Amino acid sequence: MGWIIGAKCFEVEGADMNPTNEFMIGVKNSVMRYGQDKTPPNLTLSYGSIGQTKNVGPQTRFTIAANDANGVIAVMYRIGSGEWQAYGGSFTLEGFSNGTYSIECVAVDSTGNIAEFIETVTLNDDQ
């Protein structure tokens, strides 16, 4: 890759060589384009809750959607203070004890913009 004078964007290709970097696990050998796009991806978390209190049951399905005009290169989530996981489809809280949990979602677009979203739900296996 050579330098282009007057360019308004550039590309960086790299890999995370630190296996303990929780967030970037699963985002390897990515090409990111930096330029004028400063808009993070549109990120949503969908699920069925009972009432306004965000009560969920162990079988409640959580779905993450992330989109961006320049493409999304990674979508990750974690439940409580658990490990970051690459999002590959809907998930539940099956196997978790009753209580309140935060569900944290993150999306990265191809220009390096990051969107973050945290939702707090109450798990009750009577739901």
N, C-alpha and C positions, 0 to 999 in steps of 0.2 A: 504494500500500500504506500502510495506517495502522498506528499502534501499538495493540496490544491489551494492556492491563494484566493481569498475571497469566498471560500466555501462557507455555508451556513450550517453545515452538519458534518459529523465525522462518525466513524464506526470504531468500536472497541470490541475485540474478541478476547475472551478469557475464560478461565475455569477457576472455581474456588478450590484451592489446594488445602484448605483447612477443614478437615472432616468434622470438627466440633462446631462449626458455624451452623447453628440450628436452622436459621431461616433459609439459607441458600442450599441446603441439602436437596438434591434433585434438580438444581438449576446449574447444570454444568455445560461448559463449552457453548455459552450463549453469545450471540452477536447482538450488541446493543448499539443503537444509533442515537446519538445525541444531537439535538438541533433545536429547532424552534418549537417543537411540541412540548408544552409544559403542562398539558392536561393529563391527570391520572386516569386510569381505566375506570369505567363505571362498574361498581362492585355491589352486589346484593346477596343477601342471605334469605332464603325462603324456607318456611316451615309452617306447619299447622299448629296453632296454639289454642288453648281453651281459655276464653275470656281475655280481659285486658292485662292480666297479671303474667302473661307469658309462661303459663304452666304447660309442660310437655310431658309425654309419657316416654318410656324406654324405646318404643317402636316409632316415635315421631321421626319422620325423614327430613333431614336438613339438606338443602340444595344451594350451592354457590353458583352465581353467574357473574362472569367478568367479561367485558368487551371493551374494545378500544379501536379507533380508526386505524392505528398503526400496528395492531396485533398485540396480544397478551402472551408473554413468554412463560409466566409462572403464576399459579394460584396455589396458595398454601393455607392451612388452617391448623388451629390447635384448640383443644378443649381444656379449660382451666390453665394450669401451668404445665400441661403435658408437652410432649414433643411436637414440633412442627411436622405436618404431614402434607405431602403433595396431594392436591385435590384430584380425585379420579372418578368421582361420582358421589351420589348422595350417601349420607352416613346417619347413624342413630346414636343415642346415648345408652344403648343396651349394654349391660354389664357395669354401669355406673351406679353408685348409691344415690338414694334420694338426697336432694339438696340443690343449691344454687350454683350454676356454672356459667362462666363466661366462654363464649365461642368467638375466637379472634380469627379474622380472615384477612389475607393480604394478597394483592395482585400486583404484578410488575408488567409494564408494557415494554415494547421493543425499544423505546427511547429512554428507559430507566425511570419513568415516573411510577410512583408507588401509591396505591390506594389501600387504606386500612379500614376495617370495620369491626366493631366489637358489639356483641349482643349478649345480654345476660338473661338466662332462662332458669326456671325452677323445675327440676325433674321430680315427678311424683309418680311412682309406679301404679298408683290408683287411676291414672288418667288413661 
